[in-house]
């Protein structure tokens, strides 16, 4: 790996406080809560009631081809067919494959789970896998988190006499493959729900259980759906919010040995698992399998029923996650070197032989967040490169890829905020020019300085028990319902200490009048912030490891 000395620094963030909303819902909550609801599109008392009393997670939603898929799966279960379950190597694909495998086994089918290797096979269906699964006797192929763009591979399966059901949520191409059923919410513009692929599988399995007149163990199912919903950044539409809410409750009572072992080794209490725990603790460890070794490890952990096996697999994932963290830091240092001459471009695109394919998505996400612009990062191999892209609100990265000449790509796919592609090395300059030109056009006039959007500026002392109680009712948080972000100025710093490896983080004790808060600022040195001085800080409320609350500081500056 190249030298870890960085030659650039990420730009300072600007703070933007939202304007007072024109309409806020009436209710028995504090004014701050009405303002936060309005920012999340809840502007009437009726809408607020629906927000706080979401429909049960068992409420079906309309999805294209759902009944066709459920009936074909019911046929397979009645006949004891061999069913190939092909999942992706991220948390969404792995949980969807686990969910399908468990349910189909319980209902009488004989599933063969298959998770591709990230490096040797890449994303999506491939013909070698289809041939192998056909050779194992599969008469039905079900894809999980892929398949919508797999025209050739599905044609191969159909040519062998296999039926194919696609369960996916990625962007729909102009020409669909010839599958028996393609259950993808993006096929129908009238469908407002956007579940992750595991959520799509969940709704299909609910219909399958109904078709077979068999009760569904929705608690065990929703545990997996919650993991996918958070890790795949599924928007918290009403249906997804219900899935996540009930899924978090299910995780608190989980009987899965693998999930319990993974929580234990990471120091997490199942009773206090929230979206942050999933996004920053469970998800990275599950994803580390596919990034650093093989995603089958994560799959085996989730479906394991043996305590000893679960402990061993959890230990492996924990170690792989440490390796992933070290590799990511080294890759970020290299990326910061490479970005020096291109940091002002409307879209960042860079690659190198020493950027591992398993973490290019993480690097892209970090750069998109730090520079507030789309980022495309690739590992350059001898003749081809594999890229991962992350975007910002208002720029559809998959649409941008589709606007480039198709002959520039070996394959590509994704959704608005995340995508990936494989391309010949000689086509990379043309792809970069095409993507940057589109970004220049679509982002013209926008201030691309990284910003933090703040819900409200208020004295820290105004976060009282009533406000805190109502803030808890806004959860679960995610895309479309983000954690509320606050700005408090002139807060007294009573204690300051650097923590973590190399003092990478900042632990603070803060006072505003009689109110004292513990705070943590991850990845921040807090230059100019001293004990006894004052600070302006932007923060969210976060659960600490004792089940209480602390401030999660997003940015801070010396205050008056």
C-alpha positions, 0 to 999 in steps of 0.5 A: 500500500502507498504511503499513509501520509495524506496531502489533502484535508477534507473541507470544513463543513458548513452548518445550515439551520432549517427555516421554521416550517410553514405548517406544523401538526397540532398535538400534545407534544412540545413545539420542537417535536411539531417542527421535527415532524414537519421537516419529515413531511408530517404536517397534519394531526392525522398524518402524525397519528399515522406516523406514531401508530404505524400499521403492523409489519404483516400488512401486505403491500402491492408489488409487481408479480408477487402473487405469481412468485408466491404461487410458483414457490408454493408449487415448489414447496408442495413438490419438494423441489430443489430451489437455487437461492442466489443472494448478493454478498452484502447484508441485504443479499445475505439476509434475503438468502437466509430468510428464503432458505429458512422459510423454504426449508420449513415449508417443504422445498429443498433450497440450495443457497449460493452467495457469489465471491466478490472478487472472483465472481463479482456482483449479480448472477453469472453463467458459471453459477447458473450452470453449477446450480442446474447441475445440482438439480435445481428446477427453480432459481430465485435471486435475492438482491440482484437479477433485474438486469441479468438478461443473459444469465436468466436466459441461460437458466431458462434454456436449461428448463429452470423457472426463475423468480427475481426478488430485487429492488434495483433500478429497472433497465429498459428491457427486462429479463425473461424471468417467470416473475420479477418482484421489484417495487421499482417496476411500478411507479405507483408503488410508494414503498421501497423495501430492501431486497430482504423486505421484498423476500419477506412480503413474498414469503408472507404470501407464500405462507398464506397460499400454503395456509401455514403460519409464518414465524414473523419474529424470526423473519423480521430480525433479518429484514431489520438488518437489511433495511438499515444496512441497505439504507432503505427509505423509511416509508410507512411500510419500511418503518413498520418492518424496522420497528417490529424487527428491532423489537424482534432482535431484542428477543432474538433466539438466533445463536449467531446474532446473539454471539455477534452482539456479545462479541461486539459488546452490544446488548440485544435489549438496546439494539437500535439503528445505530447498533445495526449500522455501526456494529452488526452491519460492518461485521456481517459485511466484513465477510464478503469484503475480506473473505467470503460472504458465506461466513455471514450467511452461515452465522445467521442460519446457524442453530449451533451455539459453538458454531455461532461463537466461532463464526462470530469470532471470525467476523469480528477479526475480519472486521478489524482487518477491514478497518485497517484496510479502509484506513490505508485505502483512505490515505491512498485515496486522499493522495490521489484526489489532490488534483481533482478535489474540486471536480463535481464528481470524484472518480479515482482508482488504483491497483492497491485499492481492494475491491472489497472496500471501494464502496466504503471509500466512495461513501466516505469521500461522498460524505466528506466532499459532498459530491458523488464519488466513484472508486475502483480497483484497477486490475490488469485489464478490467476495473471494478468500481463502486459509486456513492452519490448525494441527494439530487444526483441519481448515480445509476441514471448517470451511468445509464446515460453513458454509452453502453459499450463502455461497461462490461456490466453496471447496476444500482439505484439512485444513491449507490451503484457499481460497474465493471469496465475495461481499463481503456474505457475508464477515461471516457466513463470519467468524462461522461460522469463528470460532465453529467454531474457538472450539468446537474449540480450546476449552481449548487454549493458543494461545500460539505454541509450539516443540515440542522433541524433546530438551534436551541440551548442545550438546557432546553433538552428536557425530559419531555422533549427527550421522551417525545424524541424517542417516539420519532424512532426508528431513524433512517433515510427519510426519517433521520435522527434530529440534529441540533445546534447549541452554542456557548456550551461550557466544556468541563472535561476534555480527553482524547480517546481511542487509538492514537487519540482519534476521538474526543470525549467531553463533559458539557454543561449548560446551566444545571444540565450536564451531558456526556458527549463523544466526537468520533474522528475529531480532535477538537482543535481549540476546544479546551476544558474550561472553555466554551464550544458551539456544537452540532449533535444528535442524541445517542444511546450510550453503552449503559442504556442511557443517553449521550450527545453524538457530536457531529461537528464543533468549534470554539464558542464564545 
